[in-house]
């Protein structure tokens, strides 16, 4: 009889209860660390995004547009001084000085907030150095104008023309460069923040769920193997893990929502309105230049319409009343473009719609007064055109521009307040989140360790 050897299949090595308890403890500690890493990483990602948008880039963009607005209005008021009678004390002189101070303060604020190196520093240096040269040329122009020397009748205009070229080719573009440098970073940071926010939220949720699942399995194991209904320590660790997971998730999600409000709802309008005001001031200067320097009137007129079209571009077939009616009901108007259209299409906050409509209406009123100035100038009534241009009484150009300026400032203030609140709330949402996560993680580890210690001792 032939002996046949019987080969037994190898048995899978099974862990005993002690090994399972120790393995469960190690898994909890490992997952606890993973959850803490997820919380700390996510908090940093969300805080850095809000810091970059709310504290670094957006304020510099706003400062750049303030500089541009103030300098453009300086130029308009300098032209108005030269249009007035020599030696007369006009409101334009006081407004010029006021805007000069505003531009200087905004430039200082921008210099304090340099974050991205030469892309910010270079335009700030240009604004500082060239701005000083511009002011000297304007002072010389006014001095020649006030001297009223018949042997040098055009010297004031010549100096102003030189200063105006400097404004158009160096100062205003430098302010735009400062805006662009920060806006490029802002858009990149916001795009990356949106992606990283989603990943960090999933990371926290996954780590938390793994931790909760492991704790639940251990509780079930104790129930099945050791007939223990509840382990108070593990139950407390589970509750704390649940709190940490959803508190961190909710905090980060809150910051992400506030970042969206700050960037998409508030800052989008802030930038459109800031650019609108800066371009409007520059166009207002071109209106005065049109009368001051007849030799280049056609060029100034073309620039005026180019800039005002950047604010409002509307097909001739569409009446203004239709745009206003559509805006009042939250509807867009086909063919209506420009900075003011961007704002009217991005209404979000209480009171913003009425203020934005008023901004649009008052700008169109200003454009109506400007048309009257050009009719007078072309009909040979230069003095009347000048009076209408530099007059501040109701129905005159400076008055009409002031109405637009106040309405746009009100709309801007609404969005700026909403932006500041969103940034504050977003940073508050993740404030000390790493510390809270660390404390919770340590407590979870202690509770889990003590909760299993007694059961482990029973098997040792």
Protein Blocks (a to p, Z undefined) as FASTA:
>chain_A
ZZdddddddddddddfklmmmmmmmmmmmmmmmmmmmmmmmmmmmmmmmmmmmmmmmmmm
mmmmmmmmmmmmmmmmmmmmmmmcehiacfklmmmmmmmmmmmmmmmmmmmmgcnljmlm
mmmmmmmmmmmmmmmmmmmmmmmmmnopaklmmlmmmmmmmmmmmmmmmmmmmmmmmmmm
mmmmmmmmmmmmmmmmmmmmmmmmmmmmmmmmmmmmmmmmmmmmnopabafklmmmmmmm
mmmmmmmmmmmmmmmmmmmmmmmmmmmmmmmmmmmmmmmmmmmmmmmmmmmmmmlmmmmm
mmmmmmmmmmpccdfklcfklmmmmmmnopacehiacjklmmmmmcfbghklmmmmmmmm
mmmmmmmmmmmmmmmmmnopamlmmmmmmpcbehiaklmmmmmmmmmmmmmmmmmmmmmm
mmmmmmmmmgoklmmmmmmmmmmmmmmmmmmmmmmmmmZZ
